Amino acid sequence: MDAFISHTGIGVPLKRSNVDTDQIIPAVYLKRVTRSGFEDGLFSAWRGDPGFVLNNPAYAAGSVLVAGPDFGTGSSREHAVWALQNYGFKAVVSSRFADIFRSNSGKAGLVAAQVDEKVVQRLWELLESQPGAEVTVDLESRTVRAGDGPDAVHDSFDIDDYTRWRLLEGLDDVGITLGHEADITAYEASRPSWKPVTMRRG
Amino acid sequence: MGRTLSEKVWDEHVVRATPGEPDLLFIDLHLIHEVTSPQAFDGLRLAGRSVRRPDLTLATEDHNVPTLDWDKPIADPVSRTQVDTLRRNAAEFGVRLHPLGDVDQGIVHVVGPQLGLTQPGMTIVCGDSHTSTHGAFGAIAFGIGTSEVEHVLATQTLMQAKPKTMAVTLTGSLPAGVTAKDMVLTLIAHTGTGGGQGYIVEYRGQAVEELSMEARMTVCNMSIEWGAKAGLIAPDQTTFDYIEGRPEAPTGADWEAAVAHWKTLVTDEDAIFDEEIVLDASRMTPFVTWGTNPGQGVPLGASVPDPGSFEDEQDRVSAENALRYMGLEAGTPMREVKVDTVFVGSCTNGRIEDLRLAASIIKGHTVDATTRLLVVPGSVRVRLQAQEEGLDKIFLDAGAEWRGAGCSMCLGMNPDTLEPGERSASTSNRNFEGRQGKGGRTHLVSVPVAAATAIRGTLSSPADLEAVAVVKEA
């Protein structure tokens, strides 16, 4: 996974709450067996609407999504994160993320930056009044910044320490855990014999 | 200070705990299906890794398999590739697989409990958010993404920050005709879709204790719909009776040892939850959704709400969008909503008790001429059991379609989908826009409401059928 320190790119105001994973990418698009090529399915039901924000040329090359609360609710499909990444998004800013979506983002290298709801509102106002304006998501300082002058937004965001560290270092979780293999083996030896197995050994 | 049930189960699975880092948790059972696993196996292959514990791993085909012609090659080439990929991966990495056509094939969350693999005190994960179903047995069970699937395959562990704890206490007894589904839909309307976020929830109280094992699974299944990390119920005699004798259940001295341990899996009297919700189950009624998230629901006897009645602006906008999408007018009685398709099935309501309940209501009636009823068993075993009891005949005689096992119309990955604008009453778990097919409109309902709706063609409860029968007799 590539390290993420800071990213600056066009901000996209997605003025909706409860953007569930079926909106991010419907199930019919989940049949690929690769991690790429999911951009076609991203927000597919809305992409047909000429008024949809990503159909506005000013936002089409966006890489920082700013969405309403409860972003990513529903399914555990990591495809939702891949679809955003495949399209070109590096970060999502919202006042509340669903747990599994947040976790999947951290594993796949998409920054889920949780901010106060007022910050989302101010970013929306700024991005709507200045289409194509850039937003900076700085993981090192945990800040989100956009615009300048009186409308400028400069605020902190929440992301858990461990995920932040892993993203900054670009570390692979499996590799870290395999470093603790002796602990796993010791735990396995202590498990009760009546615990179920899916196949008998030997 | 005492510990809650979920804290006890969590503590038993900590492989490694370090301040400032998530706990490393051992996973007792990893369930796999065709949709969220291919990229995980690819990751293993790329890194030259193997599956650490194939003996704690089980795969089945459920999400995109057809419920007709399942003995023929899958017609959709992309679905077929995904299923073939699972078969290749299972063979290469030595994972037990129940493929299409196998007697133990079915929805992953129906298959685990049915085989007796789901037991109290376990940690269970799957690349599917409805893994919360298994919490009904007193297990910590939750959905994970594909990167985590790869992590579990490689290490049989997961890094997890310990969630907060919440108690949902359901007092009193559910009235007759009101089900576990109504209970959980009422709860979600109360909390909203984000109310459980960051919590492992324990459902307790008289109304929960009185539920059958399968009804408990319905409640825990929808924990994710209000954002909870997991939902669980303390194991009791109902749990033990359900597990005993199943193919993978412990036997003999192992059974005694297991039950002795399971009996310790209760929240201590002096344990403190971070949060508590109390709801009176005795006042609950059949509950249906009107909107596009599972929290947008009302009692069947109520009307479509006026978006203007919501104080919160986000809720108001969300309701306006939902009514537009659903093609509903504020103030319309829910009972007047005409339904095109009724779907009985899914990991929420696709078990044998659900089919028995549906059949008991449909028996002697005919499905409305302008409505189609799709009955999809959650597993092949459920299908065979239903056929042995003659339930298939009741459905077919009424004019319903009796299908093969799988996720089917719950998420429309297979050919069972709604057309744009088509309206369903569905016993599944999500009413998101386009969930059951692009432009499809979903009302989440209980099994009795689904059955009565199929007969009347509008959202109904079995009580409405009795009224019709009385009028006809008079």
Contacts between the chains, C-beta under 8 A, distances in Angstrom:
chain1	res1	chain2	res2	distance
A	16	B	317	7.9
A	16	B	318	7.9
A	16	B	321	7.4
A	17	B	314	4.5
A	17	B	317	7.3
A	17	B	318	5.5
A	18	B	193	6.0
A	18	B	293	5.2
A	18	B	318	5.9
A	20	B	293	6.8
A	20	B	430	7.7
A	20	B	432	4.7
A	22	B	411	7.8
A	22	B	430	6.9
A	22	B	432	4.0
A	22	B	433	6.9
A	22	B	434	6.0
A	22	B	435	5.0
A	23	B	432	6.7
A	23	B	433	6.1
A	23	B	434	7.5
A	26	B	434	5.3
A	26	B	435	7.9
A	26	B	438	7.1
A	27	B	63	7.6
A	27	B	411	4.4
A	27	B	412	6.1
A	27	B	413	4.6
A	27	B	435	7.6
A	28	B	412	6.9
A	28	B	413	6.4
A	28	B	438	7.9
A	30	B	35	5.3
A	30	B	63	7.9
A	30	B	413	6.8
A	31	B	35	7.5
A	31	B	64	6.5
A	31	B	76	7.9
A	31	B	78	4.2
A	31	B	79	5.8
A	31	B	81	7.5
A	31	B	82	5.1
A	31	B	413	7.3
A	32	B	78	7.6
A	32	B	82	8.0
A	33	B	38	3.8
A	33	B	39	7.0
A	33	B	42	7.6
A	33	B	81	6.5
A	33	B	82	5.9
A	33	B	85	4.9
A	34	B	38	7.9
A	34	B	39	6.8
A	34	B	42	7.7
A	35	B	39	5.1
A	35	B	42	7.9
A	45	B	433	6.0
A	45	B	434	4.9
A	45	B	438	6.3
A	45	B	439	7.9
A	68	B	314	6.2
A	69	B	194	6.9
A	69	B	314	6.5
A	70	B	193	5.7
A	70	B	194	4.6
A	70	B	227	7.5
A	73	B	193	5.3
A	73	B	194	7.2
A	73	B	227	6.6
A	73	B	293	7.3
A	74	B	129	6.7
A	74	B	224	7.7
A	74	B	430	6.3
A	74	B	432	6.3
A	75	B	128	7.6
A	75	B	129	5.2
A	75	B	143	7.8
A	75	B	411	8.0
A	76	B	36	6.9
A	76	B	127	5.9
A	76	B	128	5.8
A	76	B	129	4.2
A	76	B	131	7.8
A	76	B	143	3.6
A	76	B	144	6.0
A	76	B	145	5.6
A	77	B	35	7.5
A	77	B	36	6.6
A	77	B	145	7.3
A	78	B	36	7.1
A	78	B	39	7.8
A	78	B	127	7.9
A	78	B	145	3.5
A	78	B	146	4.2
A	78	B	147	6.1
A	79	B	146	7.8
A	81	B	145	7.3
A	96	B	194	5.8
A	96	B	197	7.0
A	98	B	194	7.6
A	98	B	197	7.1
A	98	B	227	6.1
A	99	B	197	6.1
A	99	B	198	6.8
A	99	B	227	6.9
A	99	B	229	5.7
A	100	B	129	6.1
A	100	B	142	7.9
A	100	B	143	5.7
A	100	B	144	7.1
A	100	B	145	6.3
A	100	B	224	7.9
A	103	B	144	7.6
A	103	B	145	6.6
A	103	B	148	7.1
A	104	B	145	3.6
A	104	B	146	7.8
A	104	B	147	6.7
A	104	B	148	7.8
A	107	B	145	6.4
A	107	B	147	3.5
A	107	B	148	6.5
A	107	B	151	8.0
A	108	B	145	7.7
A	108	B	147	6.0
A	160	B	161	6.7
A	161	B	20	6.4
A	162	B	20	7.2
A	162	B	21	5.6
A	162	B	22	5.8
A	162	B	159	7.7
A	162	B	161	7.5
A	173	B	147	7.1
A	173	B	151	5.6
A	173	B	159	6.5
A	174	B	43	7.7
A	174	B	47	7.2
A	174	B	49	7.3
A	174	B	150	6.4
A	174	B	151	5.3
A	174	B	154	4.9
A	174	B	155	6.5
A	176	B	159	7.9
A	177	B	24	6.5
A	177	B	151	6.6
A	177	B	154	7.6
A	177	B	155	4.7
A	177	B	157	6.0
A	177	B	159	6.8
A	178	B	154	7.0
A	178	B	155	6.3
A	180	B	15	7.2
A	180	B	16	5.4
A	180	B	24	6.2
A	181	B	155	7.8
A	183	B	15	5.1
A	183	B	16	4.6
A	183	B	24	7.0
A	184	B	15	5.6
A	184	B	24	7.7
A	184	B	26	7.2
A	184	B	52	7.8
A	184	B	155	6.3
A	184	B	156	6.7
A	184	B	157	5.9
A	187	B	15	4.5
A	187	B	26	5.3
A	188	B	26	7.5
A	188	B	156	7.7
A	191	B	26	7.6
A	192	B	257	6.9
A	192	B	258	7.8
A	192	B	261	7.2
A	193	B	254	6.9
A	194	B	250	4.4
A	194	B	254	3.8
A	194	B	255	7.5
A	194	B	257	5.3
A	194	B	258	4.6
A	195	B	28	6.1
A	195	B	119	7.8
A	195	B	122	7.5
A	196	B	28	7.7
A	196	B	29	7.1
A	196	B	116	7.1
A	196	B	117	5.1
A	196	B	119	6.0
A	196	B	122	7.9
A	196	B	248	4.9
A	196	B	249	7.5
A	196	B	250	7.4
A	197	B	55	4.4
A	197	B	56	6.4
A	197	B	248	7.7
A	198	B	29	7.6
A	198	B	54	7.6
A	198	B	55	5.8
A	198	B	56	6.5
A	198	B	57	6.1
A	198	B	58	4.5
A	198	B	96	4.9
A	198	B	117	6.7
A	198	B	248	7.5
A	199	B	54	6.8
A	199	B	55	5.1
A	199	B	96	5.3
A	200	B	55	7.8
A	201	B	55	6.1
